[in-house]
Amino acid sequence: MNDLELEITSKAYNDLEIILDYIAKDNKTAATKLVRLLHKTFKTLCKHPYLGKSREDFTYLDVKFYIVKKNYLVIYRIIDNKTLRILRVLTTYQDICSIL
């Protein structure tokens, strides 16, 4: 399988902005490292889109979840085996079920 094309939704961009702004208040270096790690994760998921797991305990939607650094969930969907769409990037401290 060729690498999937990456698409990041506006909600996911907003999630990233909120998370990174929160971290940067205390530690700009940590925020920079996290953004790099998340973008690296997105690229990895484009190469290996089935690394994520379905979570019926969270939602019955056709989405996959991938955990980053124990505290962050990348929620994505594979579209027509061509595109990896990042839907949300949430923290494990959030009420995932109510957000989805």
Order of alpha helices (4+ residues) and beta strands (2+ residues): beta-alpha-alpha-beta-beta-beta-alpha
